[in-house]
Amino acid sequence: MFPHRTPRHQSLRPFAAVMAGLMLAAPAGALAQSTPSVHSDDPFSLMRGTQQPGEKRPVKLEARLAEDGNVMRDGLFWRVFTTIPDTNGRLRLVASAEGGTKTIELSPGDYFINCAFGRASATRKVRIAHEAGEAEQISFVLNAGGLMLNARLGDGKPASASELRFSVYEDHDDRRELVAEDIAPGSILRLRAGTYDVVSSYGTLNAETHARLKVKAGEITDAKLKINAAEVTLKLAGETGGEALADTAWTVLGASGDVLTESSSAMPTMILAEGSYTAVARNHDNLFEKTFTVSSAGTEDVELLLSENKANTDADGFD
């Protein structure tokens, strides 16, 4: 499905202001909300040259991911628009279709044809001639590929899929723009060929990894990011290995003393990036604290003892 090499991306030059509202890089699902129509309610559309009278002609639409790639069999979303905006400044949707290669019937005239593949798309202005005959064939090269993301921990074990999400960004005119977020591991993101910044978030606190990845036309980039983090469980007990004491409230501080998270669970579990932390436990009117270090060991247990980890309440930061 994903052959090789990267051609030049096809883009639309005329009518740039009008086509900006066409959502050229939007996901296919977001493009299917208009109802196609082959008849115009505007009696002056023919005079303006949008379509011309005459018998409809079959038009065959096909697309490839790369110049030398195979014709796509599925995953495409086609939309055909008039070239003249209506009184609201919008281009009228003439036809739409999903799948791979499609044949539609169009009256002679000028059209914008948009082909979308996930978040990659291309638009062309075409003219359908009056001459009858075989179906007119219009081919697109989308210059697109796929990006599949996953991550492993520092000890080589796979990260928990339920705790792992990705966000993808693209540099555009000196701005960093969000392309997609909350991406589950193992899913394939369909993108234009190019370079993207990827952020993996493990858990909900501070475990993040950044990577700059390249997507090639006609190929799937399978990236596995390394996350230096661990799942940490806290416990306050009367003795080593004893049961966790109820009615305990927790605060976890970073190395600089900033509060990362709080919990009222007797044995809270959280994911933390590698580094030094301080766990503060409040049980009734007593405070306990312990400094600990997180490494990429997958899971770690941090146990505070009543007899050993009583906090110095005279120090700054304790009430």
Secondary structure, 3 states (H helix, E strand, C coil): CCCCCCCCCCCCCCCHHHHHHHCCCCCHHHHCCCCCCCCCCCCCCCCCCCECCCCCEEEEEEEECCCCCCECCCCEEEEEEEEEECCCCCEEEEEEEEECCEEEEECCEEEEEEEEECCEEEEEEEEECCCCCCCEEEEEECCEEEEEEEEEECCCCECCHHHEEEEEEEEECCEEEEEEEEECCCCEEEEECEEEEEEEEECCCCEEEEEEEEECCCCEEEEEEEECEEEEEEEEECCCCCCCCCCEEEEEECCCCCEEEEECCCCCEEEEECEEEEEEEEECCEEEEEEEEECCCEEEEEEEECCCCECCCCCCCCC
